[in-house]
Amino acid sequence: MNEPGHPASFDGQASAAIGDLTGLLDALRATAAERDRDGGHAAQEKQWIADAGLLTLAVPREFGGAGAPWPAIYATIRAIARVDSALAHLLGFQCLQVVSVDVWGNPAQRARYLRGTVEARWWWGNAVNPLDTRLVATATTDGGFRLNGQKGFCSGTRGSQMMTVSAHDPQTGKPIFAVVPTTRDGITVNEDWNPIGQRQTDSGSVSFAQVKIEADEVLHRSETPPTPHATLRTLVSQLVLTNLFVGIAQGALEEARRYVTQNGRPWISSGVEKATDDPYLIQRFGEMRLQTVSAEALTERAAQALENAWQKGAALSAEERAHVALATSEAKILAHRAALEVSQNLFDACGARATHAPLALDRFWRNARVHTLHDPLDYRVRDVGRYALSGTLPDVSLYT
């Protein structure tokens, strides 16, 4: 079924950058349930993603990367999330760290790290969370820092070669952002990620003990006001999550369809011989599809808004950027709801036998539940409501 958002429906530019993902998607789906049960580090599957050339999707072409447009990047993340949202998360956060270097780095840093991603096929880990101030950066006399402390929710760090990191600078009271090799002395990647879902995102904590940060590894200091273009990084992050939600809803709907068409039985008073002719089941699938395609439509709209803003570069205005933030929140709200509701309604559609544990059909809801707690939905609805009522656009924040 070749619907919008599937790899085969990309435009020519995106298809050339990404290629055919059918083999990768089939391989990930074949082991998704087993890997969800076992958890741990998906080294082989990450190698498949690297072999498919996806690590450099967001690297600009001037540095040898694919330079894919944002709608194509997000469609790729969505396609993977349909079969394995944990691995889609890893790819999305790979793109996010690449963007961090792209918008925060100086010309020398961009050349070094972005070209290095292409040539060395680096996986990037993430230890950027400015709200977590446990990691302290102490300035050194040579313009660098020493890092001591811990960071949590460090997606992709296990098995990565490079890492972006934020740390609290007590001299300014604000965070600094830097790049370090994951294997640098003093860094310990802890294997303590054990949630109910998204179990293979390598999102445990990372400990830092007297870790040296050189002056030329510092990407950005928060006392320097960012440009509207640089703040698009936040929206890149939010749309990664939004596309994960849509992919989860799409995957749950597809698994429900597959299960019902292969194993479904009509209810005893339905008056039909096949489950697929049951009028209430047809209605339920109709509602699930409406939720999914509505979320996908707003998500693609937001991705295109981001792409248009991204192409403006330094000319992007604060108001233009705020409209992208609004579109992103609108999409994320619908995607959040669709992921939870479709993955829950899967069981109403499939029936009691679908709870057989080896099928792991509950993984869609568990994965959605873990990720939809990233930031409160109520505050996004508030922002949309303010715009609808008074035309007030969202302020720049860590989440908008």
JODAFEN-V700459 format. One record per residue. N is the residue number from 1. PSI is psi in degrees with one decimal (999 if undefined). OMEGA is omega in degrees with one decimal (* if undefined). D_CENTER is the distance of its C-alpha to the mean C-alpha in Angstrom with 1 decimal. Layout:
{{N & PSI & OMEGA & D_CENTER} {N & PSI & OMEGA & D_CENTER}}
This chain:
{{1 & 113.8 & -170.9 & 24.2} {2 & 77.9 & -176.0 & 23.0} {3 & 167.0 & 176.3 & 21.2} {4 & 137.4 & 180.0 & 19.2} {5 & -15.1 & 175.2 & 15.7} {6 & 151.9 & -177.6 & 17.0} {7 & -36.8 & -175.5 & 17.3} {8 & -14.5 & -177.6 & 21.0} {9 & 7.5 & 177.5 & 20.9} {10 & 157.8 & 173.9 & 19.3} {11 & 173.7 & -174.6 & 21.8} {12 & -41.9 & -179.1 & 23.9} {13 & -45.2 & -178.6 & 22.1} {14 & -40.8 & -179.2 & 18.7} {15 & -39.4 & 178.7 & 20.5} {16 & -35.6 & -177.9 & 22.3} {17 & -33.3 & -170.3 & 19.3} {18 & -38.8 & -179.4 & 17.3} {19 & -167.5 & -176.1 & 20.2} {20 & 120.8 & -178.0 & 20.6} {21 & 5.3 & -173.2 & 17.9} {22 & -47.2 & -179.2 & 20.3} {23 & -42.1 & 179.0 & 21.4} {24 & -45.8 & -178.8 & 18.0} {25 & -41.7 & 178.7 & 16.9} {26 & -41.7 & -178.9 & 20.3} {27 & -41.3 & 179.7 & 20.2} {28 & -42.2 & -178.8 & 16.9} {29 & -34.7 & -175.5 & 18.2} {30 & -29.5 & -176.1 & 21.6} {31 & 5.9 & -172.6 & 20.6} {32 & -45.3 & -177.9 & 17.6} {33 & -43.8 & 179.8 & 19.9} {34 & -43.7 & -179.2 & 21.8} {35 & -33.1 & 175.8 & 19.0} {36 & -38.9 & 179.4 & 17.5} {37 & -42.2 & -173.6 & 21.1} {38 & -28.9 & -176.2 & 21.6} {39 & -153.4 & 178.0 & 18.4} {40 & -163.0 & -171.8 & 18.7} {41 & 124.6 & -177.1 & 17.4} {42 & 66.2 & -175.1 & 16.6} {43 & -45.5 & -177.6 & 18.5} {44 & -42.4 & -178.3 & 19.8} {45 & -36.1 & 175.7 & 16.7} {46 & -33.4 & 176.6 & 15.0} {47 & -38.8 & 177.4 & 18.3} {48 & -40.6 & 178.7 & 18.1} {49 & -42.2 & 177.4 & 14.8} {50 & -42.8 & -179.7 & 16.6} {51 & -27.1 & 178.2 & 19.7} {52 & -2.1 & 177.2 & 18.1} {53 & 20.4 & -173.0 & 17.7} {54 & -9.7 & -177.3 & 13.9} {55 & -22.0 & -175.1 & 13.6} {56 & 19.9 & -179.6 & 15.2} {57 & -43.9 & -174.6 & 13.6} {58 & -1.1 & 178.7 & 13.1} {59 & 125.8 & -179.8 & 16.4} {60 & 150.8 & -177.7 & 19.2} {61 & -27.4 & -179.8 & 22.0} {62 & -20.1 & 178.4 & 24.5} {63 & 11.6 & 176.5 & 23.1} {64 & 4.4 & -178.9 & 23.0} {65 & -179.9 & -179.7 & 19.4} {66 & -31.5 & -178.6 & 18.4} {67 & 38.6 & -176.2 & 17.9} {68 & 146.7 & 175.5 & 16.1} {69 & 154.8 & -175.8 & 15.9} {70 & -40.8 & 177.6 & 12.7} {71 & -36.2 & 179.5 & 13.5} {72 & -40.0 & 177.9 & 13.9} {73 & -46.4 & -177.8 & 10.7} {74 & -33.3 & 175.9 & 8.7} {75 & -34.7 & 176.3 & 11.5} {76 & -45.4 & 178.1 & 10.9} {77 & -42.6 & 178.6 & 7.4} {78 & -44.8 & -178.2 & 9.1} {79 & -41.1 & 178.2 & 12.1} {80 & -37.7 & -179.6 & 10.8} {81 & -24.9 & 176.4 & 9.2} {82 & -33.6 & -177.0 & 12.8} {83 & -24.5 & -176.4 & 14.3} {84 & 92.7 & -175.1 & 12.0} {85 & -21.7 & 177.1 & 8.7} {86 & -44.6 & 178.6 & 9.0} {87 & -32.6 & 174.8 & 9.4} {88 & -37.9 & 176.0 & 6.6} {89 & -45.3 & 179.9 & 4.3} {90 & -42.9 & 178.5 & 7.0} {91 & -41.0 & 178.9 & 7.1} {92 & -41.1 & 179.9 & 4.1} {93 & -24.5 & 169.6 & 5.6} {94 & -48.7 & 179.2 & 8.7} {95 & -37.1 & -179.5 & 8.6} {96 & -40.6 & 179.5 & 8.1} {97 & -36.2 & 174.7 & 11.1} {98 & -43.5 & 178.2 & 13.0} {99 & -36.8 & 178.8 & 12.8} {100 & -45.1 & 177.2 & 14.0} {101 & -40.4 & -175.9 & 17.0} {102 & -41.2 & -175.5 & 17.5} {103 & -25.2 & -177.9 & 18.0} {104 & -24.0 & -172.3 & 19.5} {105 & 153.4 & 171.9 & 21.5} {106 & 172.9 & -176.2 & 25.1} {107 & -40.7 & -179.3 & 26.3} {108 & -40.7 & 179.7 & 27.3} {109 & -41.6 & 179.0 & 24.0} {110 & -44.9 & -179.6 & 22.1} {111 & -44.3 & -175.8 & 24.5} {112 & -49.8 & -172.2 & 24.5} {113 & -36.0 & -179.4 & 20.9} {114 & -41.8 & 175.6 & 19.5} {115 & -35.3 & 177.0 & 22.5} {116 & -35.8 & 177.5 & 22.2} {117 & -38.8 & 179.3 & 18.7} {118 & -49.9 & -172.9 & 20.4} {119 & -37.4 & -177.1 & 23.7} {120 & -2.3 & -179.5 & 22.7} {121 & 52.7 & 179.3 & 19.4} {122 & 135.5 & 159.2 & 17.8} {123 & 137.7 & 179.4 & 14.7} {124 & 137.4 & 172.1 & 13.3} {125 & 166.3 & -174.6 & 12.8} {126 & 120.0 & 171.6 & 11.8} {127 & 39.4 & -180.0 & 14.6} {128 & 111.9 & 172.9 & 14.1} {129 & 89.7 & -175.2 & 14.9} {130 & -20.2 & 177.8 & 18.0} {131 & -20.5 & 178.2 & 18.9} {132 & 102.2 & -174.0 & 19.6} {133 & 16.0 & -179.0 & 22.9} {134 & -23.6 & 178.5 & 24.2} {135 & 120.4 & -173.7 & 23.6} {136 & 134.6 & 177.8 & 26.6} {137 & 116.0 & 178.0 & 27.3} {138 & 121.9 & -176.7 & 31.0} {139 & 142.4 & 175.4 & 32.3} {140 & 165.0 & -173.4 & 34.5} {141 & -15.9 & -178.5 & 37.5} {142 & 11.7 & 178.6 & 36.0} {143 & -1.0 & 178.6 & 33.1} {144 & -156.9 & -178.1 & 30.5} {145 & 162.5 & 166.1 & 29.5} {146 & 131.7 & -178.3 & 29.6} {147 & 132.4 & 175.7 & 26.8} {148 & 131.8 & 178.7 & 27.7} {149 & -153.2 & -173.3 & 25.8} {150 & 151.0 & 173.1 & 22.6} {151 & 142.6 & 175.9 & 18.9} {152 & 167.4 & 179.3 & 16.8} {153 & 48.6 & -175.6 & 13.3} {154 & 78.0 & -173.9 & 13.0} {155 & 133.9 & 172.4 & 9.9} {156 & 4.5 & -174.3 & 11.1} {157 & -39.7 & -179.9 & 14.5} {158 & 125.9 & -179.4 & 16.6} {159 & 1.8 & 179.1 & 17.7} {160 & 160.8 & 175.8 & 16.4} {161 & -30.6 & 180.0 & 19.1} {162 & 159.6 & -175.8 & 18.0} {163 & 136.3 & 166.8 & 16.3} {164 & 145.5 & -174.3 & 15.7} {165 & 143.9 & 170.3 & 17.4} {166 & 143.8 & -179.4 & 18.7} {167 & 148.6 & -177.2 & 22.1} {168 & 124.9 & 177.2 & 24.6} {169 & 107.2 & -176.0 & 27.6} {170 & -21.2 & 179.0 & 30.6} {171 & -33.8 & -179.2 & 32.7} {172 & -17.7 & -175.2 & 30.6} {173 & 11.4 & -177.1 & 28.8} {174 & 163.1 & -179.9 & 25.5} {175 & 153.4 & 167.0 & 22.7} {176 & 154.4 & -179.1 & 22.8} {177 & 135.8 & -174.6 & 20.0} {178 & 171.2 & 174.9 & 20.7} {179 & 134.7 & 175.3 & 19.9} {180 & 149.7 & 168.5 & 21.5} {181 & 136.8 & -176.8 & 21.9} {182 & -27.2 & -177.2 & 20.5} {183 & 9.7 & -179.1 & 24.0} {184 & 146.5 & 178.4 & 26.0} {185 & 132.7 & 177.5 & 28.8} {186 & -9.9 & 179.1 & 28.1} {187 & 127.9 & 175.9 & 24.4} {188 & 117.5 & 176.2 & 23.9} {189 & 114.2 & -174.3 & 20.6} {190 & 138.0 & 179.8 & 21.3} {191 & 67.4 & -174.6 & 20.6} {192 & 24.2 & 178.2 & 20.4} {193 & 113.9 & -176.1 & 17.1} {194 & 62.3 & -178.5 & 18.6} {195 & 179.9 & 178.2 & 16.9} {196 & -16.7 & 179.8 & 17.7} {197 & 178.5 & -177.8 & 14.4} {198 & 49.6 & -166.7 & 11.2} {199 & -12.6 & -179.0 & 14.1} {200 & 37.6 & 178.2 & 13.2} {201 & 4.2 & 178.3 & 10.3} {202 & 45.0 & -171.1 & 13.2} {203 & 33.1 & 178.4 & 12.4} {204 & -168.8 & 179.7 & 16.1} {205 & 161.1 & 176.6 & 18.2} {206 & 131.5 & 178.7 & 19.7} {207 & 143.3 & -179.2 & 23.3} {208 & 126.4 & 179.2 & 25.0} {209 & 105.1 & 179.8 & 28.8} {210 & 45.6 & -179.1 & 30.6} {211 & 123.9 & -177.4 & 27.8} {212 & 129.6 & 172.6 & 29.1} {213 & 117.7 & 179.0 & 27.1} {214 & 157.5 & -178.1 & 29.1} {215 & -37.1 & -177.9 & 29.7} {216 & 4.8 & 173.8 & 28.1} {217 & -7.1 & 178.2 & 24.8} {218 & 117.3 & -177.5 & 24.3} {219 & -41.5 & -169.6 & 21.9} {220 & 143.9 & 173.3 & 22.4} {221 & 134.1 & -170.8 & 24.5} {222 & -16.5 & 177.5 & 23.7} {223 & -11.2 & 174.2 & 27.3} {224 & 113.8 & -176.9 & 26.8} {225 & 129.8 & 179.3 & 25.6} {226 & 154.1 & 174.6 & 22.6} {227 & 160.2 & 174.9 & 23.1} {228 & -37.1 & 179.6 & 21.4} {229 & -42.0 & -179.7 & 19.7} {230 & -33.5 & -179.1 & 18.4} {231 & -6.1 & 173.3 & 17.0} {232 & -19.8 & 177.7 & 14.7} {233 & -41.6 & 178.7 & 12.4} {234 & -41.3 & -177.4 & 11.6} {235 & -30.8 & 171.0 & 11.0} {236 & -45.0 & 179.9 & 8.7} {237 & -47.3 & -177.6 & 6.5} {238 & -34.2 & 178.8 & 7.5} {239 & -22.3 & 169.2 & 7.0} {240 & -50.7 & -179.4 & 3.3} {241 & -41.9 & -179.3 & 4.3} {242 & -42.5 & -179.7 & 7.3} {243 & -28.9 & 171.7 & 6.9} {244 & -43.6 & -179.8 & 5.9} {245 & -46.6 & -179.2 & 9.0} {246 & -43.6 & 178.5 & 11.0} {247 & -39.5 & 177.6 & 10.5} {248 & -44.9 & 178.9 & 11.7} {249 & -43.9 & 179.2 & 14.5} {250 & -42.8 & -179.8 & 15.5} {251 & -41.5 & 178.7 & 15.7} {252 & -42.0 & 179.1 & 17.7} {253 & -41.9 & 180.0 & 20.0} {254 & -41.0 & 178.3 & 20.6} {255 & -38.0 & 177.3 & 21.4} {256 & -44.0 & 178.9 & 23.7} {257 & -45.1 & -178.6 & 25.4} {258 & -43.9 & -177.4 & 26.0} {259 & -45.8 & -176.9 & 27.4} {260 & -41.9 & -178.5 & 29.6} {261 & -26.8 & -178.7 & 31.0} {262 & -33.1 & -170.6 & 31.8} {263 & -7.5 & -172.7 & 32.8} {264 & 148.8 & 176.1 & 33.3} {265 & 138.8 & 177.7 & 36.7} {266 & 151.8 & 177.5 & 38.1} {267 & 151.8 & -169.4 & 39.2} {268 & -26.3 & -178.9 & 42.9} {269 & 15.9 & -176.9 & 43.9} {270 & -26.1 & -178.5 & 41.7} {271 & 12.7 & 179.1 & 44.6} {272 & 162.3 & -176.9 & 42.5} {273 & -24.8 & -177.8 & 42.4} {274 & 143.9 & 179.0 & 38.8} {275 & -34.9 & -177.4 & 35.7} {276 & -7.5 & 175.5 & 34.2} {277 & -1.4 & -179.8 & 37.2} {278 & 120.9 & -174.3 & 36.8} {279 & -35.0 & 179.5 & 36.5} {280 & -34.9 & 176.7 & 34.5} {281 & -40.6 & 176.3 & 32.0} {282 & -43.1 & 179.2 & 31.8} {283 & -41.8 & -179.7 & 31.2} {284 & -43.2 & 178.7 & 28.4} {285 & -34.4 & 176.5 & 26.6} {286 & -43.4 & 179.0 & 27.3} {287 & -41.0 & 179.3 & 25.7} {288 & -41.2 & 179.4 & 22.6} {289 & -40.9 & 179.5 & 22.3} {290 & -41.6 & 177.1 & 22.9} {291 & -42.9 & -175.4 & 20.1} {292 & -48.1 & -176.1 & 17.7} {293 & -30.1 & 176.1 & 19.0} {294 & -44.4 & 178.1 & 19.3} {295 & -40.5 & 179.5 & 15.7} {296 & -40.1 & -178.5 & 14.9} {297 & -45.5 & 178.7 & 17.6} {298 & -32.2 & 178.9 & 16.5} {299 & -42.4 & 176.5 & 12.9} {300 & -36.6 & 176.0 & 14.6} {301 & -44.3 & 179.5 & 17.0} {302 & -38.7 & 178.8 & 14.5} {303 & -38.9 & 178.3 & 13.0} {304 & -36.7 & 176.0 & 16.7} {305 & -41.2 & 176.7 & 17.5} {306 & -44.4 & -179.8 & 15.0} {307 & -43.9 & 179.4 & 16.5} {308 & -42.3 & 179.3 & 20.0} {309 & -40.6 & -179.2 & 19.5} {310 & -40.7 & -177.3 & 18.0} {311 & -18.4 & 177.9 & 21.1} {312 & -22.1 & 177.9 & 23.4} {313 & -132.8 & -176.6 & 22.6} {314 & -16.9 & -179.4 & 25.1} {315 & -5.7 & -178.2 & 26.8} {316 & 130.6 & 178.7 & 24.0} {317 & 162.8 & 178.6 & 25.5} {318 & -37.3 & 179.9 & 24.3} {319 & -41.1 & 177.5 & 25.1} {320 & -40.9 & 178.8 & 23.2} {321 & -39.7 & -179.1 & 20.1} {322 & -34.3 & 177.6 & 20.7} {323 & -33.6 & 175.4 & 20.8} {324 & -39.3 & 177.8 & 17.3} {325 & -40.3 & 178.2 & 16.3} {326 & -47.5 & 179.6 & 18.3} {327 & -36.3 & 179.2 & 16.9} {328 & -44.3 & 178.6 & 13.3} {329 & -40.7 & 178.1 & 14.8} {330 & -44.2 & 179.4 & 16.8} {331 & -41.1 & -175.6 & 14.0} {332 & -35.0 & 178.4 & 11.9} {333 & -51.0 & -179.7 & 15.2} {334 & -39.1 & -179.1 & 16.1} {335 & -40.6 & 176.2 & 12.8} {336 & -51.1 & -177.8 & 13.0} {337 & -41.4 & -178.8 & 16.6} {338 & -43.2 & -178.1 & 16.3} {339 & -45.1 & -179.1 & 14.0} {340 & -45.0 & -172.9 & 16.5} {341 & -41.9 & 179.7 & 19.6} {342 & -41.2 & -179.6 & 19.2} {343 & -24.6 & 173.8 & 18.2} {344 & -43.9 & -178.0 & 21.3} {345 & -16.0 & 173.2 & 23.6} {346 & -41.7 & -175.7 & 23.0} {347 & -34.4 & 174.7 & 25.7} {348 & -34.3 & 179.4 & 28.1} {349 & -38.0 & -171.8 & 27.9} {350 & -27.3 & 177.6 & 28.4} {351 & 179.7 & -170.1 & 30.8} {352 & -37.8 & -176.5 & 31.8} {353 & -19.1 & 179.7 & 31.8} {354 & -8.5 & 176.4 & 28.0} {355 & 2.0 & 176.5 & 27.6} {356 & 118.9 & -169.2 & 29.0} {357 & -42.0 & -178.7 & 26.9} {358 & -22.3 & 177.2 & 26.6} {359 & -28.7 & 178.4 & 24.9} {360 & 34.3 & 178.7 & 21.9} {361 & -15.9 & 176.3 & 21.2} {362 & -9.8 & -177.8 & 20.2} {363 & -30.6 & 179.9 & 17.0} {364 & -47.4 & 178.9 & 15.3} {365 & -43.9 & -178.8 & 16.5} {366 & -42.8 & 178.4 & 15.9} {367 & -41.9 & 178.7 & 12.3} {368 & -41.6 & -176.7 & 12.0} {369 & -39.7 & 178.9 & 14.4} {370 & -46.4 & -173.9 & 12.6} {371 & -29.9 & -178.7 & 9.4} {372 & -2.6 & 174.7 & 11.6} {373 & 7.2 & -176.3 & 13.5} {374 & -41.8 & 174.5 & 11.2} {375 & 153.0 & -171.5 & 13.6} {376 & 131.3 & 178.2 & 16.7} {377 & -34.5 & -175.3 & 16.8} {378 & -37.5 & -178.0 & 20.4} {379 & -27.0 & 174.6 & 19.9} {380 & -42.8 & 176.8 & 17.8} {381 & -38.4 & 175.9 & 20.6} {382 & -46.1 & -179.6 & 23.1} {383 & -42.2 & 178.7 & 21.7} {384 & -40.3 & 178.7 & 21.9} {385 & -40.4 & 177.4 & 25.4} {386 & -41.3 & 179.6 & 26.6} {387 & -42.4 & -178.8 & 25.9} {388 & -34.0 & -174.5 & 27.5} {389 & -41.7 & -172.6 & 30.5} {390 & -0.2 & -179.5 & 31.2} {391 & 15.2 & -179.6 & 29.1} {392 & 121.9 & -179.7 & 27.4} {393 & 155.3 & -178.9 & 24.1} {394 & 143.5 & 173.1 & 21.3} {395 & 156.4 & 173.6 & 21.9} {396 & 130.1 & 176.3 & 19.6} {397 & -175.1 & 177.4 & 18.1} {398 & -15.4 & -174.9 & 15.4} {399 & -5.4 & -179.9 & 13.4} {400 & 999 & * & 15.0}}
